Amino acid sequence: MNLGDGIRKILNKRYSPNALVEARFKKLDLVFKTDDTGLPILLFLGKKDEHGRISGDRYVRRLKKSEDGILLKDHWDHKGKATQTK
């Protein structure tokens, strides 16, 4: 499953550092963790059950920066099916 433009728009924003953020896009539930700069780096995408767990897909963000901090590469890797627990 590829991440669409609408989901990427949500994921390209900055959030609180080292936080767990819940969001919704159309009929999908999103839960993502942010790094120390506030960028989402781990994403669970799917449907939330009655216990708050996401059943769906898991993605990991790969960020490559130069020595002076310039962002060189930014992409999301699909890591397969996952169930996220709180």
Biopython code that builds the backbone (N, CA, C, O; Angstrom):
import numpy as np
from Bio.PDB.StructureBuilder import StructureBuilder

atoms = [
    (1, "MET", "N", (0.845, -1.183, 0.000)),
    (1, "MET", "CA", (0.000, 0.000, 0.000)),
    (1, "MET", "C", (0.889, 1.244, 0.000)),
    (1, "MET", "O", (1.722, 1.413, 0.890)),
    (2, "ASN", "N", (0.717, 2.091, -0.971)),
    (2, "ASN", "CA", (1.458, 3.344, -1.039)),
    (2, "ASN", "C", (0.738, 4.426, -0.251)),
    (2, "ASN", "O", (-0.490, 4.447, -0.178)),
    (3, "LEU", "N", (1.518, 5.321, 0.334)),
    (3, "LEU", "CA", (0.942, 6.440, 1.056)),
    (3, "LEU", "C", (0.527, 7.508, 0.056)),
    (3, "LEU", "O", (1.333, 7.934, -0.771)),
    (4, "GLY", "N", (-0.718, 7.939, 0.128)),
    (4, "GLY", "CA", (-1.233, 8.947, -0.790)),
    (4, "GLY", "C", (-0.827, 10.350, -0.387)),
    (4, "GLY", "O", (-0.242, 10.565, 0.675)),
    (5, "ASP", "N", (-1.146, 11.301, -1.251)),
    (5, "ASP", "CA", (-0.788, 12.697, -1.013)),
    (5, "ASP", "C", (-1.438, 13.265, 0.246)),
    (5, "ASP", "O", (-0.819, 14.053, 0.963)),
    (6, "GLY", "N", (-2.685, 12.869, 0.519)),
    (6, "GLY", "CA", (-3.375, 13.379, 1.703)),
    (6, "GLY", "C", (-2.716, 12.922, 2.995)),
    (6, "GLY", "O", (-2.588, 13.698, 3.941)),
    (7, "ILE", "N", (-2.300, 11.666, 3.033)),
    (7, "ILE", "CA", (-1.616, 11.140, 4.224)),
    (7, "ILE", "C", (-0.223, 11.752, 4.336)),
    (7, "ILE", "O", (0.221, 12.095, 5.431)),
    (8, "ARG", "N", (0.459, 11.886, 3.212)),
    (8, "ARG", "CA", (1.800, 12.501, 3.235)),
    (8, "ARG", "C", (1.739, 13.953, 3.722)),
    (8, "ARG", "O", (2.671, 14.431, 4.370)),
    (9, "LYS", "N", (0.655, 14.645, 3.414)),
    (9, "LYS", "CA", (0.496, 16.025, 3.875)),
    (9, "LYS", "C", (0.440, 16.068, 5.403)),
    (9, "LYS", "O", (1.022, 16.959, 6.023)),
    (10, "ILE", "N", (-0.258, 15.107, 6.006)),
    (10, "ILE", "CA", (-0.322, 15.008, 7.464)),
    (10, "ILE", "C", (1.050, 14.680, 8.031)),
    (10, "ILE", "O", (1.459, 15.249, 9.043)),
    (11, "LEU", "N", (1.764, 13.762, 7.380)),
    (11, "LEU", "CA", (3.044, 13.284, 7.887)),
    (11, "LEU", "C", (4.201, 14.255, 7.658)),
    (11, "LEU", "O", (5.260, 14.094, 8.265)),
    (12, "ASN", "N", (4.025, 15.248, 6.806)),
    (12, "ASN", "CA", (5.098, 16.212, 6.557)),
    (12, "ASN", "C", (5.076, 17.387, 7.525)),
    (12, "ASN", "O", (5.950, 18.252, 7.469)),
    (13, "LYS", "N", (4.087, 17.425, 8.410)),
    (13, "LYS", "CA", (4.026, 18.479, 9.422)),
    (13, "LYS", "C", (4.917, 18.107, 10.599)),
    (13, "LYS", "O", (5.293, 16.948, 10.775)),
    (14, "ARG", "N", (5.245, 19.112, 11.398)),
    (14, "ARG", "CA", (6.001, 18.878, 12.635)),
    (14, "ARG", "C", (5.027, 18.837, 13.808)),
    (14, "ARG", "O", (4.066, 19.603, 13.871)),
    (15, "TYR", "N", (5.300, 17.929, 14.726)),
    (15, "TYR", "CA", (4.468, 17.743, 15.908)),
    (15, "TYR", "C", (5.353, 17.848, 17.149)),
    (15, "TYR", "O", (6.537, 18.170, 17.048)),
    (16, "SER", "N", (4.785, 17.580, 18.297)),
    (16, "SER", "CA", (5.573, 17.594, 19.531)),
    (16, "SER", "C", (6.671, 16.540, 19.454)),
    (16, "SER", "O", (6.435, 15.440, 18.953)),
    (17, "PRO", "N", (7.857, 16.859, 19.939)),
    (17, "PRO", "CA", (8.954, 15.878, 19.904)),
    (17, "PRO", "C", (8.651, 14.657, 20.776)),
    (17, "PRO", "O", (8.037, 14.774, 21.837)),
    (18, "ASN", "N", (9.087, 13.500, 20.319)),
    (18, "ASN", "CA", (8.971, 12.238, 21.057)),
    (18, "ASN", "C", (7.549, 11.984, 21.559)),
    (18, "ASN", "O", (7.347, 11.642, 22.724)),
    (19, "ALA", "N", (6.573, 12.153, 20.680)),
    (19, "ALA", "CA", (5.167, 12.013, 21.058)),
    (19, "ALA", "C", (4.507, 10.899, 20.245)),
    (19, "ALA", "O", (5.006, 10.492, 19.195)),
    (20, "LEU", "N", (3.391, 10.424, 20.749)),
    (20, "LEU", "CA", (2.533, 9.481, 20.039)),
    (20, "LEU", "C", (1.288, 10.264, 19.630)),
    (20, "LEU", "O", (0.544, 10.746, 20.484)),
    (21, "VAL", "N", (1.066, 10.390, 18.320)),
    (21, "VAL", "CA", (-0.003, 11.237, 17.794)),
    (21, "VAL", "C", (-1.032, 10.367, 17.091)),
    (21, "VAL", "O", (-0.678, 9.475, 16.320)),
    (22, "GLU", "N", (-2.307, 10.628, 17.358)),
    (22, "GLU", "CA", (-3.399, 9.936, 16.684)),
    (22, "GLU", "C", (-4.083, 10.920, 15.745)),
    (22, "GLU", "O", (-4.306, 12.079, 16.094)),
    (23, "ALA", "N", (-4.412, 10.443, 14.554)),
    (23, "ALA", "CA", (-5.083, 11.280, 13.560)),
    (23, "ALA", "C", (-6.028, 10.397, 12.763)),
    (23, "ALA", "O", (-6.020, 9.172, 12.889)),
    (24, "ARG", "N", (-6.843, 11.046, 11.941)),
    (24, "ARG", "CA", (-7.785, 10.324, 11.096)),
    (24, "ARG", "C", (-7.721, 10.936, 9.707)),
    (24, "ARG", "O", (-7.654, 12.156, 9.553)),
    (25, "PHE", "N", (-7.742, 10.067, 8.691)),
    (25, "PHE", "CA", (-7.774, 10.512, 7.300)),
    (25, "PHE", "C", (-8.816, 9.671, 6.589)),
    (25, "PHE", "O", (-8.659, 8.461, 6.428)),
    (26, "LYS", "N", (-9.892, 10.339, 6.162)),
    (26, "LYS", "CA", (-11.040, 9.671, 5.551)),
    (26, "LYS", "C", (-11.520, 8.556, 6.471)),
    (26, "LYS", "O", (-11.955, 8.849, 7.585)),
    (27, "LYS", "N", (-11.461, 7.294, 6.062)),
    (27, "LYS", "CA", (-11.920, 6.193, 6.914)),
    (27, "LYS", "C", (-10.775, 5.475, 7.621)),
    (27, "LYS", "O", (-10.991, 4.443, 8.257)),
    (28, "LEU", "N", (-9.568, 6.006, 7.517)),
    (28, "LEU", "CA", (-8.398, 5.361, 8.109)),
    (28, "LEU", "C", (-7.984, 6.034, 9.406)),
    (28, "LEU", "O", (-8.048, 7.257, 9.536)),
    (29, "ASP", "N", (-7.557, 5.219, 10.365)),
    (29, "ASP", "CA", (-6.974, 5.726, 11.602)),
    (29, "ASP", "C", (-5.462, 5.699, 11.451)),
    (29, "ASP", "O", (-4.901, 4.752, 10.900)),
    (30, "LEU", "N", (-4.806, 6.743, 11.943)),
    (30, "LEU", "CA", (-3.355, 6.838, 11.893)),
    (30, "LEU", "C", (-2.838, 7.038, 13.305)),
    (30, "LEU", "O", (-3.381, 7.835, 14.070)),
    (31, "VAL", "N", (-1.799, 6.318, 13.641)),
    (31, "VAL", "CA", (-1.067, 6.544, 14.883)),
    (31, "VAL", "C", (0.395, 6.603, 14.492)),
    (31, "VAL", "O", (0.904, 5.696, 13.832)),
    (32, "PHE", "N", (1.079, 7.673, 14.899)),
    (32, "PHE", "CA", (2.491, 7.762, 14.563)),
    (32, "PHE", "C", (3.296, 8.318, 15.722)),
    (32, "PHE", "O", (2.804, 9.093, 16.541)),
    (33, "LYS", "N", (4.558, 7.891, 15.761)),
    (33, "LYS", "CA", (5.500, 8.360, 16.763)),
    (33, "LYS", "C", (6.419, 9.367, 16.095)),
    (33, "LYS", "O", (6.759, 9.233, 14.920)),
    (34, "THR", "N", (6.816, 10.376, 16.861)),
    (34, "THR", "CA", (7.693, 11.410, 16.326)),
    (34, "THR", "C", (9.099, 11.269, 16.920)),
    (34, "THR", "O", (9.291, 10.687, 17.987)),
    (35, "ASP", "N", (10.067, 11.820, 16.192)),
    (35, "ASP", "CA", (11.444, 11.805, 16.690)),
    (35, "ASP", "C", (11.693, 13.028, 17.566)),
    (35, "ASP", "O", (10.755, 13.743, 17.915)),
    (36, "ASP", "N", (12.944, 13.269, 17.920)),
    (36, "ASP", "CA", (13.253, 14.398, 18.810)),
    (36, "ASP", "C", (13.121, 15.763, 18.149)),
    (36, "ASP", "O", (13.202, 16.786, 18.829)),
    (37, "THR", "N", (12.917, 15.796, 16.824)),
    (37, "THR", "CA", (12.665, 17.069, 16.147)),
    (37, "THR", "C", (11.180, 17.276, 15.825)),
    (37, "THR", "O", (10.800, 18.329, 15.312)),
    (38, "GLY", "N", (10.343, 16.280, 16.123)),
    (38, "GLY", "CA", (8.908, 16.398, 15.886)),
    (38, "GLY", "C", (8.426, 15.839, 14.566)),
    (38, "GLY", "O", (7.251, 15.989, 14.231)),
    (39, "LEU", "N", (9.305, 15.194, 13.800)),
    (39, "LEU", "CA", (8.894, 14.580, 12.534)),
    (39, "LEU", "C", (8.388, 13.159, 12.780)),
    (39, "LEU", "O", (9.015, 12.402, 13.522)),
    (40, "PRO", "N", (7.267, 12.790, 12.170)),
    (40, "PRO", "CA", (6.790, 11.404, 12.294)),
    (40, "PRO", "C", (7.813, 10.437, 11.690)),
    (40, "PRO", "O", (8.319, 10.662, 10.591)),
    (41, "ILE", "N", (8.114, 9.345, 12.432)),
    (41, "ILE", "CA", (9.099, 8.379, 11.954)),
    (41, "ILE", "C", (8.568, 6.942, 11.943)),
    (41, "ILE", "O", (9.141, 6.081, 11.276)),
    (42, "LEU", "N", (7.485, 6.673, 12.672)),
    (42, "LEU", "CA", (6.877, 5.350, 12.716)),
    (42, "LEU", "C", (5.373, 5.522, 12.579)),
    (42, "LEU", "O", (4.761, 6.267, 13.345)),
    (43, "LEU", "N", (4.771, 4.838, 11.609)),
    (43, "LEU", "CA", (3.356, 5.031, 11.303)),
    (43, "LEU", "C", (2.614, 3.707, 11.315)),
    (43, "LEU", "O", (3.065, 2.725, 10.724)),
    (44, "PHE", "N", (1.475, 3.686, 11.990)),
    (44, "PHE", "CA", (0.525, 2.582, 11.931)),
    (44, "PHE", "C", (-0.719, 3.120, 11.252)),
    (44, "PHE", "O", (-1.277, 4.126, 11.690)),
    (45, "LEU", "N", (-1.159, 2.466, 10.191)),
    (45, "LEU", "CA", (-2.244, 2.940, 9.353)),
    (45, "LEU", "C", (-3.261, 1.821, 9.162)),
    (45, "LEU", "O", (-2.907, 0.738, 8.697)),
    (46, "GLY", "N", (-4.516, 2.069, 9.514)),
    (46, "GLY", "CA", (-5.552, 1.050, 9.357)),
    (46, "GLY", "C", (-6.803, 1.426, 10.117)),
    (46, "GLY", "O", (-7.205, 2.589, 10.146)),
    (47, "LYS", "N", (-7.418, 0.421, 10.738)),
    (47, "LYS", "CA", (-8.641, 0.631, 11.526)),
    (47, "LYS", "C", (-8.358, 0.339, 12.992)),
    (47, "LYS", "O", (-7.728, -0.661, 13.337)),
    (48, "LYS", "N", (-8.841, 1.240, 13.847)),
    (48, "LYS", "CA", (-8.668, 1.076, 15.286)),
    (48, "LYS", "C", (-9.770, 0.180, 15.842)),
    (48, "LYS", "O", (-10.938, 0.351, 15.491)),
    (49, "ASP", "N", (-9.415, -0.772, 16.705)),
    (49, "ASP", "CA", (-10.423, -1.630, 17.326)),
    (49, "ASP", "C", (-10.900, -1.011, 18.639)),
    (49, "ASP", "O", (-10.500, 0.099, 18.989)),
    (50, "GLU", "N", (-11.753, -1.732, 19.357)),
    (50, "GLU", "CA", (-12.341, -1.191, 20.586)),
    (50, "GLU", "C", (-11.314, -1.018, 21.704)),
    (50, "GLU", "O", (-11.583, -0.313, 22.677)),
    (51, "HIS", "N", (-10.140, -1.649, 21.583)),
    (51, "HIS", "CA", (-9.084, -1.512, 22.584)),
    (51, "HIS", "C", (-8.062, -0.445, 22.208)),
    (51, "HIS", "O", (-7.095, -0.235, 22.940)),
    (52, "GLY", "N", (-8.261, 0.229, 21.083)),
    (52, "GLY", "CA", (-7.358, 1.277, 20.652)),
    (52, "GLY", "C", (-6.184, 0.800, 19.821)),
    (52, "GLY", "O", (-5.279, 1.582, 19.529)),
    (53, "ARG", "N", (-6.177, -0.474, 19.431)),
    (53, "ARG", "CA", (-5.094, -1.011, 18.612)),
    (53, "ARG", "C", (-5.396, -0.809, 17.139)),
    (53, "ARG", "O", (-6.540, -0.942, 16.705)),
    (54, "ILE", "N", (-4.375, -0.492, 16.383)),
    (54, "ILE", "CA", (-4.501, -0.316, 14.938)),
    (54, "ILE", "C", (-4.174, -1.633, 14.248)),
    (54, "ILE", "O", (-3.089, -2.183, 14.435)),
    (55, "SER", "N", (-5.106, -2.134, 13.456)),
    (55, "SER", "CA", (-4.861, -3.303, 12.620)),
    (55, "SER", "C", (-4.729, -2.803, 11.187)),
    (55, "SER", "O", (-5.655, -2.216, 10.628)),
    (56, "GLY", "N", (-3.572, -3.044, 10.613)),
    (56, "GLY", "CA", (-3.336, -2.548, 9.264)),
    (56, "GLY", "C", (-1.891, -2.681, 8.875)),
    (56, "GLY", "O", (-1.304, -3.758, 8.987)),
    (57, "ASP", "N", (-1.309, -1.584, 8.413)),
    (57, "ASP", "CA", (0.051, -1.590, 7.896)),
    (57, "ASP", "C", (0.967, -0.731, 8.758)),
    (57, "ASP", "O", (0.537, 0.221, 9.410)),
    (58, "ARG", "N", (2.246, -1.102, 8.738)),
    (58, "ARG", "CA", (3.262, -0.378, 9.488)),
    (58, "ARG", "C", (4.286, 0.186, 8.511)),
    (58, "ARG", "O", (4.724, -0.498, 7.586)),
    (59, "TYR", "N", (4.660, 1.446, 8.731)),
    (59, "TYR", "CA", (5.638, 2.134, 7.899)),
    (59, "TYR", "C", (6.709, 2.759, 8.790)),
    (59, "TYR", "O", (6.438, 3.166, 9.919)),
    (60, "VAL", "N", (7.925, 2.826, 8.262)),
    (60, "VAL", "CA", (9.034, 3.473, 8.957)),
    (60, "VAL", "C", (9.623, 4.520, 8.025)),
    (60, "VAL", "O", (9.845, 4.259, 6.843)),
    (61, "ARG", "N", (9.870, 5.688, 8.560)),
    (61, "ARG", "CA", (10.428, 6.782, 7.761)),
    (61, "ARG", "C", (11.955, 6.732, 7.818)),
    (61, "ARG", "O", (12.545, 6.585, 8.887)),
    (62, "ARG", "N", (12.568, 6.856, 6.669)),
    (62, "ARG", "CA", (14.025, 6.900, 6.566)),
    (62, "ARG", "C", (14.434, 8.322, 6.196)),
    (62, "ARG", "O", (14.075, 8.832, 5.135)),
    (63, "LEU", "N", (15.183, 8.940, 7.080)),
    (63, "LEU", "CA", (15.684, 10.287, 6.852)),
    (63, "LEU", "C", (17.201, 10.223, 6.749)),
    (63, "LEU", "O", (17.866, 9.676, 7.628)),
    (64, "LYS", "N", (17.740, 10.777, 5.682)),
    (64, "LYS", "CA", (19.190, 10.837, 5.529)),
    (64, "LYS", "C", (19.583, 12.302, 5.431)),
    (64, "LYS", "O", (19.109, 13.039, 4.566)),
    (65, "LYS", "N", (20.467, 12.705, 6.346)),
    (65, "LYS", "CA", (20.902, 14.103, 6.390)),
    (65, "LYS", "C", (22.405, 14.175, 6.180)),
    (65, "LYS", "O", (23.139, 13.240, 6.501)),
    (66, "SER", "N", (22.845, 15.293, 5.640)),
    (66, "SER", "CA", (24.279, 15.525, 5.475)),
    (66, "SER", "C", (24.877, 15.887, 6.835)),
    (66, "SER", "O", (24.154, 16.050, 7.818)),
    (67, "GLU", "N", (26.178, 16.009, 6.876)),
    (67, "GLU", "CA", (26.861, 16.339, 8.131)),
    (67, "GLU", "C", (26.452, 17.695, 8.680)),
    (67, "GLU", "O", (26.484, 17.910, 9.892)),
    (68, "ASP", "N", (26.066, 18.610, 7.801)),
    (68, "ASP", "CA", (25.637, 19.929, 8.258)),
    (68, "ASP", "C", (24.128, 20.029, 8.465)),
    (68, "ASP", "O", (23.602, 21.128, 8.638)),
    (69, "GLY", "N", (23.423, 18.886, 8.451)),
    (69, "GLY", "CA", (22.002, 18.854, 8.786)),
    (69, "GLY", "C", (21.038, 19.049, 7.640)),
    (69, "GLY", "O", (19.832, 19.148, 7.867)),
    (70, "ILE", "N", (21.527, 19.106, 6.421)),
    (70, "ILE", "CA", (20.647, 19.270, 5.261)),
    (70, "ILE", "C", (20.016, 17.921, 4.916)),
    (70, "ILE", "O", (20.708, 16.906, 4.835)),
    (71, "LEU", "N", (18.717, 17.921, 4.717)),
    (71, "LEU", "CA", (17.991, 16.702, 4.404)),
    (71, "LEU", "C", (18.282, 16.265, 2.969)),
    (71, "LEU", "O", (18.018, 17.000, 2.017)),
    (72, "LEU", "N", (18.832, 15.054, 2.830)),
    (72, "LEU", "CA", (19.179, 14.528, 1.516)),
    (72, "LEU", "C", (18.114, 13.580, 0.975)),
    (72, "LEU", "O", (17.757, 13.650, -0.201)),
    (73, "LYS", "N", (17.609, 12.696, 1.828)),
    (73, "LYS", "CA", (16.586, 11.728, 1.426)),
    (73, "LYS", "C", (15.521, 11.624, 2.501)),
    (73, "LYS", "O", (15.811, 11.717, 3.694)),
    (74, "ASP", "N", (14.281, 11.429, 2.064)),
    (74, "ASP", "CA", (13.142, 11.296, 2.968)),
    (74, "ASP", "C", (12.141, 10.375, 2.291)),
    (74, "ASP", "O", (11.489, 10.769, 1.324)),
    (75, "HIS", "N", (12.015, 9.142, 2.795)),
    (75, "HIS", "CA", (11.033, 8.229, 2.221)),
    (75, "HIS", "C", (10.493, 7.285, 3.292)),
    (75, "HIS", "O", (11.106, 7.090, 4.341)),
    (76, "TRP", "N", (9.337, 6.710, 3.002)),
    (76, "TRP", "CA", (8.660, 5.793, 3.902)),
    (76, "TRP", "C", (8.798, 4.376, 3.375)),
    (76, "TRP", "O", (8.511, 4.114, 2.207)),
    (77, "ASP", "N", (9.239, 3.455, 4.238)),
    (77, "ASP", "CA", (9.346, 2.036, 3.908)),
    (77, "ASP", "C", (8.163, 1.289, 4.501)),
    (77, "ASP", "O", (7.869, 1.426, 5.688)),
    (78, "HIS", "N", (7.481, 0.497, 3.674)),
    (78, "HIS", "CA", (6.390, -0.348, 4.148)),
    (78, "HIS", "C", (7.004, -1.571, 4.804)),
    (78, "HIS", "O", (7.785, -2.285, 4.175)),
    (79, "LYS", "N", (6.659, -1.821, 6.063)),
    (79, "LYS", "CA", (7.243, -2.924, 6.810)),
    (79, "LYS", "C", (6.282, -4.099, 6.976)),
    (79, "LYS", "O", (6.600, -5.063, 7.672)),
    (80, "GLY", "N", (5.112, -4.029, 6.343)),
    (80, "GLY", "CA", (4.177, -5.149, 6.392)),
    (80, "GLY", "C", (3.006, -4.897, 7.313)),
    (80, "GLY", "O", (2.777, -3.779, 7.776)),
    (81, "LYS", "N", (2.273, -5.961, 7.565)),
    (81, "LYS", "CA", (1.100, -5.885, 8.435)),
    (81, "LYS", "C", (1.532, -5.758, 9.868)),
    (81, "LYS", "O", (2.560, -6.300, 10.273)),
    (82, "ALA", "N", (0.738, -5.035, 10.640)),
    (82, "ALA", "CA", (1.071, -4.832, 12.044)),
    (82, "ALA", "C", (-0.167, -4.508, 12.853)),
    (82, "ALA", "O", (-1.154, -3.989, 12.331)),
    (83, "THR", "N", (-0.098, -4.820, 14.123)),
    (83, "THR", "CA", (-1.099, -4.405, 15.092)),
    (83, "THR", "C", (-0.362, -3.627, 16.148)),
    (83, "THR", "O", (0.545, -4.155, 16.790)),
    (84, "GLN", "N", (-0.735, -2.382, 16.338)),
    (84, "GLN", "CA", (-0.076, -1.502, 17.283)),
    (84, "GLN", "C", (-0.841, -1.509, 18.589)),
    (84, "GLN", "O", (-2.069, -1.418, 18.587)),
    (85, "THR", "N", (-0.131, -1.616, 19.715)),
    (85, "THR", "CA", (-0.765, -1.544, 21.028)),
    (85, "THR", "C", (-0.294, -0.301, 21.740)),
    (85, "THR", "O", (0.828, 0.162, 21.534)),
    (86, "LYS", "N", (-1.150, 0.231, 22.573)),
    (86, "LYS", "CA", (-0.796, 1.438, 23.334)),
    (86, "LYS", "C", (-0.007, 1.066, 24.561)),
    (86, "LYS", "O", (0.385, 1.941, 25.332)),
]
sb = StructureBuilder()
sb.init_structure("model")
sb.init_model(0)
sb.init_chain("A")
sb.init_seg("    ")
for serial, (resi, resn, name, xyz) in enumerate(atoms, 1):
    if name == "N":
        sb.init_residue(resn, " ", resi, " ")
    sb.init_atom(name, np.array(xyz, "f"), 0.0, 1.0, " ", f" {name:<3s}", serial, name[0])
structure = sb.get_structure()
